[in-house]
Amino acid sequence: MHTPTTTAEGHQLPTALEPRNPGMALDLDWVRTAQANTSAIERRAKTLPGRRSVKKDYQAAWLCKAISLIDLTTLSGDDSEGRVERLCAKAKQPVRADILDALGMTGLTTGAVCVYHDMIETAVSSLKGTGIPVAAVSTGFPAGLSPYHLRIAEIGESVKAGAEEIDIVITRRHVLQGNWQALYDEMKEMREACGDAHVKAILATGELGTLRNVARASLVCMMAGADFIKTSTGKESVNATLPVSLVMIRAIRDYYDRTGFRVGYKPAGGISKAKDALVYLSLIKDELGDRWLQPDLFRFGASSLLGDIERQLEHHVTGQYSANYRHAMA
């Protein structure tokens, strides 16, 4: 990943780069022994919102951190060049300049901009020279049911157009049928098609049936070389949740413990409030540690989240809340 980290003085420093996850041979014994204690996971998830509380300057600092981890996203059927250009302008200047000045965070940007394939060229042009990568959803997003050879070809076209990150969707039936070899082969070929572009594997966890399936699908995608595992397309009826996040990040931790390679995590869909972002950040800190709180290993897939964070930061600086419409994304 190529996203810079912004210091309080406004200087941009390159984020430390991890060696890419090369993947490994499919270990079916490991996959089949992966379990998820649903009741224990749900109990733990219920305690998370009340376990960590940060206030005042500390909260503002964490919210600025959250901004640097957002994949600012537009994935609508009515997307246009103008909308994407405005979204990129927001990615470059996510919070009003006077507020950033007051916080000592001049130069803060979002982690990436995520668009459909047709909008890659516009996004790349708009972000030229900023260091903000363009991510593209691919492989028949969101259902992932277009002909397989076209899904692979779409990855190649998006990389050729300038996308540095590719968000692919897996075939859900492979998980639901327990066909782990098919899922592994699919993910491996998609990873290879991405070349130097980093690949985020979208599990569509709301459609996988059980937390055990989520755990096993997470492991298989990492074994096949995924750079990130991601909860959702944002189009499912259930998207990112804390129980699903616990399962996925513990799979990431297990994979790191066994292989020494760090894989990133991206919750997407349904995270729209600043307070929710703080809960996710505290969860990552508790379960994976500070190293995962960098843009090369953690992202929020969101759009409206930024608006609420901007409102909270404005309140921190001025003591007043502004109307939501003053913080439009595009």
N, C-alpha and C positions, 0 to 999 in steps of 0.2 A: 504494500500500500504506500501511497506517496503523500498522504496528507501531512501538512506541517503542524507543529504544536506552537501555540502562541503564548509567549511569556507575558507577565504583568507589564513589562516595559514595552510591549508591542513588537518585540523581535520574533521572527519565525524561525524555528529550529526544526530540522527534519526529524520525524518520528523514527525511533529505533526500529529497524526492520528485522523481523524474524525470518529465519530460513523457512521457505515454503514447505508446507506439509506435503511430502512426496507420496504419501499413501503407503499401503502395505498389502500383502496378500490377504485375501478374505479369510478371516478366522471365524469359522462358523461356530466353533465351540464357545468362543467369547461372546458372539452375538446371541446364541441361544440361552446362555446362562444369565444374560442381562435381564434384570427384573426391575419392577417399580412398585413399591409399597404405596398404593394410592392413598390410603387413609392417613399414613404418616406424612406423606408429601403434602396433602391438603391441609393437615394440621399445621405443619411448618409454614406453609404459604400464608395462612391466616394471621400468623403472628408478625409477618414481615413489615406491614405498614406501621406498626407501633414500636418496633424494636430500635429504630434509628431516627433521631430527630436532629436536624441541623437548623440553626437560626442565624439571622442577620448576615454578617459578612461571610460566614461559612456557607450559608445557604446560597448566597449570590455566587460564591466561587464554584460550588457544585453545579449550579445551573449554567454557568459559563462552560464548565466542563461538558455538560450534557449537550450544549449547542455544538461543540466541536465534534460530537459523536453522531450527529444527525445525518442520515441520508435524506436530504430534502427531496420530496417525491411528488411528481404529478403523473398519474396513470389513469387519465380519463379519456373517454372516447372523443371528447371535444377539445383535446389538447391542440394548441396552435403554436406557431413559432413565437408569437408575441408573448403568450403565457409562459413558455419555457424561458424566454429571455428575461422576463420579469422574475421568474423563480431563481434564475442564476444570479441576477442582481441581488436578490435577497440572500442567497448563499454567500455572496461576497461581503455583504453588509447586513448580517442577520439581525442586528439591534441598532437602534438609532445612535448616531455617532456621539452625541453628547452624553448618552448613558454609558457607552463604552469608555469614553474619556474619563468619566467620573469613577468608573470601576477599575481604571488602569488596564483595560483589555483591548486597546486599539489593535486592529488587525485580526480580531477573532473571525473565523469563518466556520461554516458547517463542514462536516466530514466529506460529503459528496453530494452530487445531484443525481437522482435516479429517474429515468425516463423510458418510454418505449423506443424501439429501434428507430422509427421515423424521425425522432426528435434528437438523435445523437449528434448529428452534424451541427444543429443549432446550439446545443448545449456546449459542445467542444469549442465552438467559435466564441461563445459568450464567456467561457471560463479560461480562455487562453492566457497563459502567463500567471495564473493565480495559484497553481498547485492543487486546485480542487479537482479530484477525479470525477469522471462521468461514469455512472453505473447504468447498465441497460438490463431490463427484464427480457428474458429470452425463452426459447424452447416451448412456444405455444402458450405463453403466460395468459391467463392464470391456470387453465385446466391442464395444460401439458398433454393434450390428446391429439395434436396434429400429427401427420405422418412423421415417423422417427427421423428419416433422412432430412426432412425439412427443418426439424428442430436442431439437428446438428449443423445444418447449413446456416441457420439463423444466427447461431453463435459466431460462426466465422465472419458473417457479414457485419455483425455488431462490433467485433474486434477490429475489422478492417476500417470501419467508420470512425474509430477512435475511442471506443469504450474501454476503460482500463479495468472495469469490474463487470462481471456478468452474473446476474441473479437468475439461476435456472430453477425450473420446477421439476420435481421427481414424478414418476408415474406411481400414483397412490396404490394402484391395485397390486403392485409388487410387494408393498408392505402388508396390505390387507390379506394377501394370499401367502405371506411368509416366504416369498420367492426372493431370498436375499442375494442369490447369485445374479439374478436379473437386475436387481437394483444396483449392485456393485458394478456390473458390466456397463450399465447405462451411465452411472455417475463417472466412471473412469473415462469413458469415451467423451463425455461432455467436458471433463477437466482437460483432456488432451486437446479438444477443439478450441479451448480458451487460450492455449499458448501461454504467453506471458501475462495475460489478463487474469486477475484473481477471480475465483468462482465462489459464489454463495449458493449453497444448496437449500432451496425452499422446501421444507417438509410438508407444508400445509397441515399442521398438526391437528387442526379442528376436524380433519377428515380421516384421521388415522385410527380412530376407534378407542384406543387405550394408551395409557402412559407407557406401558411396556413396549408397545409398538413404536412410540416416539423414541424411547431409549435405544431400541435395536436399530431403527432407521438412522438415528444420529451416528451410531458407531459405524454402520456400513458406509455411510457417505464419507465419513472421515477416513476410513480405511481405503476408500477409492480416491482420496486426494483432495477433498473439499477444503478450501481455505477458510470458509465460514460455514456454519449451519444456521439457518434462519427459520423462524417459526412459521410464517404465513405469507400469503400473497396480499393479504389485506382485503381479499374478496370473499373469504369464507365467512360463514355465520359466526364462528368462534375463531378469534385470531390469537394474539399473544396473551398468555395468562401466566401468573406466577407459578402454578404447579408445573406447567409445561416447561417453563424456564428453568426451574430447579432440576428437572430430569435432564434437559439438554446440557446445562452447564456442568452437571455432575458427570455426564458422559464425556464432555470435553476434558474435565479434570482426569478422569480415568485414562483417556487416550494419551494425555500428556505424561501421566505417571508411567505408562507402559512404553511409550515411543520417544519421549523427549521433545515432541513437536507440539507447539501451541496452535490451536485452531480457534478462529474467531466466532463470536456469537452475535446474532442480530434478531432481536424481537421486533416484530412488525405488525401493525394493525391494532387499533384500539388504545394506543398510548397517546393521549391527547392533553394530559394535564401535567404541569410542572411537578406536582407532588408525586405523581406516578413515576416520572423519570427518576426522582430521588430514590424511590424504593428500589427500582431496578439497579441503580448504581450501587446502592448499599448491598444488594444481593450479590452483585458481581464481586465487590470488594471482599465480602465475607467468604464466598465460596471459591473464588479463583485468585484473588489478590490484586494488588495495585497494577501489576503489569497488564492485566486485561482491561484497564481503564484508559486505553489509548485507542486512537482511531483505526490502527491496523488490526485490532483484536476485538473491538466492540463498536456496534452501530445501533442506532435507533432507526427503524424504518417509519418515517412519520412526515406529516406536513403541518397539521394544526398544532402539534406540540410546540413548535417554535413560537407561535403567536402567544400561547399562554406563558411560556418562559419569559418572553419579552415583557409581557404585562407585569410579571412578578419582579423583574429587574427594575422596571420603571418605578414600581412602588417602592422598592428598596432605596432607590436614589432620591425620589421626590416626595415619598410619603403618600402618594395618590395613585389610585388605579385608573387606567384609561379604558375606554370602551374597546370591545373586541374588534370592531371594524377598523380601528386604527392600526391593526397589526395583520393586515391581509398578506397572504403568501404570494399571490400572483395577480 
